[in-house]
Each structure stands twice: as structure tokens, then as C-alpha cells.
Amino acid sequence: MIDSPEVIPFFLVFAKALLIVIAVLFLVSGLDDFFIDLYYMRRSVVGRILGKRERLSVSEEQLLHAPEKATAVMVPAWHESSVIRSMLEDNLRKIRYSNFHFFIGTYPNDPETQKEVKSVEKQSKRVHQVVCPHDGPTNKSDCLNWVLQGIRRFEKQKKIHFEILVLSDSEDVSHPLALTLFNYLIPEFDMVQLPVIPLEPPWHRLVCGHYLDEFAEFHSKDILVRQYLTGSIPSAGVGTGFSRRAVDLLARDRKNEIFNIRSLTEDYDLGLTLPKYGLKQIFVKHSINSAVPPGETRTSRLGAVNPREYIGIREFFPDEFWASVRQKTRWVIGICFQGWESLGWFGNFWSRYFLFRDRKALWNNPAGAACYILLAIELFFRLRARLVPESYQYPTLVPSESWLWYVIVIDTFFLLERLVQRMFWVYQFYGWKQAFLAVPRLLVSNLVNFTATARAIKTYAWHLRTGKLIGWDKTEHVYPTA
């Protein structure tokens, strides 16, 4: 079929047209990412020249001695019997804060998770189970809304008033000082987001490892630039603390449905909604000096890793390909489709610009996969010309010195610059070994993101056709052993 003279010219014309579209899309996306890089570098360099310190300046001692506000940690749980008990017991043991309570949302048709939560509830007065009034799974938004109702009932019974509410997941490893940092910054800020730091897997687990690359860059640079330009940041769903003022204001305005039940990324939706109420947000990447990071000593062949210990949330991300695809499908649906539907395009130029960045995955991820196919086609015809020189020589897809050739050269520069950026930020958290592994993991990231985007488009199309809510297609979680 491929050697048919009637088919090949039409095939190559189509491939050439597709390549032009993809090259232009990559040019736009590359310029977009390059602008973020330049803006961050300019602000960092100018800040150092002027002696401005934009990082939070507070010591561990100051965090520990600040008067403690009552804090409620909200955890939605559906089929989490394998991790929920370990998470609760571990965090109860190591959190360096006394005035807090865990509220775990479970479902009537999930007795295994309920059993595990009850076992910890009997051991600690800080753990409380909130059972949703209907079977699950619904989605995290619905579960969190019922958890909030359970917190209100608890407040009335115990005559307590929680001033801080924190979002967490069943697999989260919370830094011992995370609650003290929320306590220090709230209510000066109505939403505080800490960095999400994926736990480091063995080198060969590329699916799990690609999360290191994405979060290291996003939670070191991209989210800070967004904060600088818009004053607004999305919540990551974990490591997020809210003031009671923000929660009560949203409850009055949304008839107690603070979390949008029509969104699979209720955290993203909520974070971008808060500025509409005049509420202040901040992303805080704060580190404390530690001679030896807790639980490990990390060195590389090129020298010791800077032993800075970041106050954030750590967890293992999915290690299986399809588990990762399911998780990222939820993110694409919630951010790109449901976010577009519920939030639209609001705010000033910069707010709309970052909404564009959030949603460009819809065309960027498929374009990345198509690029590999076009590369294979070009290599095939070039190899064919070398091996069978007497055959008809079809023209190349990218003639030298053509405008398309120059566009692809620029795209290649942006790709290399993207790799350097990613390696740099991965190094800041994990050292040189993981920084070099970010190169092969880029291919894995592209494959996972393309598959998740295709699955998201299919799932959302089904939702539009049937009108049914998209359910909680959760992934299995793993909690680290001691």
C-alpha cells in the first residue's frame, strides 16, 4: 500500500499540511513557555541586584512558637483502605502542631475504608469519620462538601471554631511543619498553597518519575510567574490551606456547595474563583536548613545535593501507564473542559493568558504525538531513498532553507531550552541523577499526556451526549513504608 504511486503523493501532501500546522502550534507554544522562562529569570536577576528577598523569611523556631489556630484537615476517601490508616498514623505521629483534627469523608458502600478509619478514630481524638449520606463514588467535590458539613456539626457539638481548613489526600506525606506554616500565614492570606513534591522512585520507573519533572518545574517557576502577573493561583488539591473567612464567604454565595460538584478538579476551580471575592492567595516554597534531610541522605556522583528541606506535601504518583492516564484524564477534563465551561475567559489580559496556558494541552498534547509519527514518516522515506536509490525519489517534507525549515529549527531550540529548564528544576529538588533522567522521561510524559487527552475528549463528549456527571475514576494509591 505504501509503495502505491497513486496513494503516496496524497499521503505526503496530507503529511506536509499536518506538519505545517504542528510546527506553527509548537512555535506558539514555545514562545509562550519561553516568555515564562524569561520573565522568571528577569525578575530573579533584578531582585538580586536590588537586594530584594521575595522568599518567606521565617525560621523554624518562629513557626513553632506562633499561637496555634484550630485547624481542620479534610480528606476525601473512596476505596482507600490500603493507605488511609498508615497515612493517619504516620502524620499524627510526626506533625509538629497540636491544635488540629482530621476529618475523613467515606461512603456507606465502602466498609473497608470505614473500618480502617474507625480503628484510628478509636486511638486518637483528632480523627473523625464523616460518612456521606449516599453511596459512592460521586466525586471529590461532593465528598468534600459533606466533610465540611461534618466539620460544622462537630463545631456545634464541641464548641470549637476552626480558623483554618486544609485539603489533603489519603496518600499524602505531610511535612511536619506544614500546618505551622499555614498557621503563620493565615488569615493574612486566605489561601496558601505549598509545593507538591513527588517522592523519588527507582530510576527505571519512568511513568512515576515523570511527575517529578512536571511538578518540579511548575511548582518552582510557572506558578510563581502566574502569581506575579495575576495575583491568582490554582489550588493543587493537596497542601492547600484556606482561611475560615474564605470558606464562609463561599458557603454563603454557593448555598453551602463550596466545591463545584460538576468539576473533577474542584481545587483548580476554587483557587481561581477566590480573587473574585477580593481574597488574597500566595504560593510558598519555603525551606529550612537541615544537615540531613529526614529519612534519607542524598548525594550524586557530581557531589552532595543541597540539603535544603522544603515544607510541602510528598506522595507517590501512579507507576502504571494506564493508572497515570486515568489520573491525567481527570486533570484534562477538569481544567480544560469543565474549567472552560464553568469559568469561561475572565479577568484581565494576564488572567486570560494563563487560562490559555492551562487549556493549550487540548491541542499541544495531540500535536506532540503526531510529531513523532511525522518524524517516522520522514525517516522512512529518507531511509528508502538510501536503500533503494533506483526507486522514485519523493520530495522531503521539510526542504532545506524553506520557511518551514526555519520554523522547525526554532521549534528545536525551544525543545532543547525546555529540556534544560526541566533538568535545572529537577536538580533543585532531587539532584543530578534525576535531572538527567528527565530527558528520557520527556517521551513518557508526552505519551501519557497524549493518551490522557484523547481519553478526556472521548469522556467529555460522552458527558455532553448523555448529560450524566463524570464519576470519580480514581487511581490506586500507595503510601511509603517507614
C-alpha positions, -999 to +999 in steps of 0.1 A: +000+000+000+028+024+009+045+018-024+014+025-045+022+055-067-015+066-066-016+068-028+018+081-018+015+117-032-018+123-015-004+108+017+026+131+016+005+162+008-016+154+039+015+148+060+031+181+048-001+201+057-002+184+091+034+192+097+029+229+089+000+231+114+020+213+141+052+234+135+032+266+139+014+253+171+048+243+185+061+278+177+033+294+195+036+271+225+074+275+225+072+313+226+046+310+254+069+288+275+100+309+267+082+341+278+076+324+312+112+314+315+125+349+306+101+367+329+111+345+358+148+350+351+144+387+347+125+390+380+151+369+398+181+388+384+166+422+391+156+411+426+191+400+434+206+432+420+182+453+441+187+431+471+150+422+472+142+389+490+109+375+478+111+343+497+094+340+530+118+349+558+108+329+588+127+304+610+116+270+623+115+285+658+092+313+647+068+288+631+067+266+662+061+294+686+033+312+668-001+309+686-019+279+672-052+283+654-077+255+653-071+236+620-093+210+602-077+187+577-102+175+551-096+141+534-119+126+508-116+088+507-131+062+484-116+027+484-085+039+504-084+010+529-048+002+518-033+036+527-057+056+549-046+040+582-009+043+575-013+080+564-033+089+595-010+072+620+022+085+603+010+121+602-005+120+637+029+109+650+051+134+632+031+166+627+046+193+650+013+210+657-012+202+684-044+221+676-056+201+646-082+175+636-085+151+607-120+147+591-122+118+567-150+116+542-161+080+534-191+063+518-217+038+531-208+012+504-171+013+513-169-006+546-132-015+542-122+022+543-146+029+571-132+001+591-096+015+588-107+050+597-126+037+628-096+019+640-075+051+641-105+071+654-105+048+685-068+056+691-069+093+685-094+121+694-081+140+665-095+117+638-132+119+628-151+100+602-178+117+581-200+093+562-216+107+531-254+102+530-253+083+497-233+056+481-201+063+462-183+071+442-196+105+433-166+128+430-141+146+454-162+178+453-193+161+466-173+142+493-156+174+504-189+192+507-202+166+530-169+166+550-175+203+555-210+197+568-195+172+593-170+198+604-198+222+612-217+196+632-185+188+651-180+225+659-215+228+673-211+197+695-176+205+708-180+243+709-149+248+687-143+271+657-118+261+631-100+290+616-080+271+590-092+243+567-066+223+548-071+200+518-053+166+518-054+132+502-053+097+516-017+091+503-002+124+514+030+126+534+027+160+550+058+178+562+059+181+600+059+219+598+032+222+571+004+231+595+027+256+613+033+274+580-004+276+573-009+289+608+018+315+603+003+329+570-034+326+576-055+348+579-032+374+563-037+353+532-070+335+525-054+307+505-019+293+509-005+267+485+026+246+494+046+228+468+037+192+459+069+172+458+066+137+443+085+110+462+115+098+443+110+064+427+138+040+414+154+052+383+137+027+359+102+037+369+097+063+342+059+067+345+061+075+382+092+095+376+078+119+350+057+135+377+090+147+394+098+166+363+064+183+358+059+193+394+095+205+400+092+230+371+056+240+377+059+245+415+092+263+413+087+287+384+054+286+365+031+291+394+052+319+408+051+338+374+013+333+375+012+348+410+033+377+400+013+386+369-023+378+381-022+377+419-042+344+415-031+308+416-050+275+413-051+251+442-033+218+438-059+200+458-034+190+485-011+212+505-037+240+503-049+259+534-079+282+534-090+308+559-124+304+576-133+338+561-129+324+526-148+292+534-178+310+550-179+336+522-181+309+495-206+289+515-230+318+517-226+325+480-228+289+468-255+276+491-230+255+511-217+238+480-182+253+482-167+227+459-181+225+424-197+191+420-197+195+383-159+196+382-133+168+386-107+195+396-126+213+423-093+226+437-084+243+404-119+258+401-119+271+437-084+286+436-092+307+405-126+318+420-112+333+452-099+366+437-134+374+425-142+379+462-112+401+469-094+373+488-056+370+489-036+340+478+000+330+480+023+301+468+050+295+493+081+274+485+098+277+519+128+256+530+145+251+563+181+242+566+187+206+575+221+189+580+205+156+568+170+156+552+146+134+572+147+098+562+175+100+537+209+112+527+211+121+490+243+125+471+252+124+435+283+114+416+289+151+410+288+160+446+264+164+475+229+177+470+220+209+487+204+197+519+175+221+519+143+207+532+112+221+516+080+224+535+055+207+512+034+177+505+050+145+493+034+114+478+039+086+453+022+091+420+009+063+397+035+039+385+014+021+359+008+036+325-030+033+325-033+045+361-014+076+352-036+081+321-067+078+342-054+104+367-044+129+340-077+123+322-094+138+352-070+167+352-076+174+315-114+172+318-115+193+349-090+220+339-096+222+301-132+213+296-151+218+329-129+248+337-137+264+304-174+256+309-177+270+345-151+298+345-151+308+309-125+335+300-125+361+327-103+388+341-076+410+326-052+401+298-028+381+321-056+361+337-069+351+302-033+344+291-029+319+319-062+303+312-049+298+276-018+282+291-040+258+312-061+248+282-035+245+254-030+209+264-061+202+243-041+208+211-005+206+223-006+170+236-021+156+204+004+177+183+033+161+203+021+126+194+015+135+158+050+149+156+066+115+164+045+099+136+056+126+111+092+121+121+089+083+115+074+090+080+102+114+071+128+089+083+111+061+064+113+079+030+148+091+036+159+055+045+141+042+015+159+066-008+193+054+007+185+017+004+167+017-029+183+046-049+168+034-082+133+040-069+113+072-074+126+098-050+098+116-033+104+152-021+112+157+015+086+171+039+109+198+050+130+213+022+163+229+034+162+267+038+124+268+034+103+289+058+091+256+074+127+245+079+134+277+098+103+273+119+113+237+128+148+250+137+133+275+161+110+248+175+140+226+181+157+254+200+126+257+222+126+220+228+162+220+239+156+250+261+126+233+276+148+202+285+175+224+301+148+242+322+133+209+333+166+194+342+176+225+362+144+225+383+145+187+389+181+191+401+170+217+427+148+190+444+164+157+435+200+161+423+218+153+390+207+117+387+170+126+384+179+157+363+195+135+336+166+110+338+142+139+329+154+136+293+141+100+285+111+107+308+100+135+284+090+108+259+070+090+286+054+123+296+043+131+260+028+096+255+009+097+288-004+132+282-015+124+246-034+093+257-050+111+286-061+140+263-076+116+238-094+098+266-106+131+281-121+142+248-139+109+244-152+110+280-163+146+278-181+140+245-200+111+262-209+135+290-223+161+266-243+135+247-258+118+278-259+147+303-246+124+330-220+136+355-185+123+351-178+100+380-147+096+403-124+075+382-098+073+409-064+056+408-050+032+434-027+049+459+005+037+477+018+050+510+055+048+517+067+024+543+089+035+572 
